[in-house]
């Protein structure tokens, strides 16, 4: 059964929806900033999540937070490959980058469609 929401956030204001789009955008373009934009978005995710009453918005905040921390974990796990051989490390980090982009874009599209993120 699809988990469709009336609109992203139902009764949420357009500014709340805009902030969520901005957060997804910051996470999505974080790689060129070497993660700085992702850290800023993460801080805002934690702040907004603390006061969030809408379960759909809460799910999207949790999704972005989980995506960030799993990415950090995989970058740390694959970093020793750079110490051994450059190409395997580059390949591993490229795969992590593509996975991160996939998660960000998929979550953003599901938010825009008024659906909950999937794990």
ABEGO torsion letter per residue (X at the ends): XBBBBABBGGABBAAAAAAAAAAAAAAAAAAAAGGAAAAAAAAAAAAAAAABABAAAAAAAAAAAAAAAAAAAAAAAAAAAAAABAAAAAAAAAAAAAAAAAAAAAAAAAAAAGBBBBX
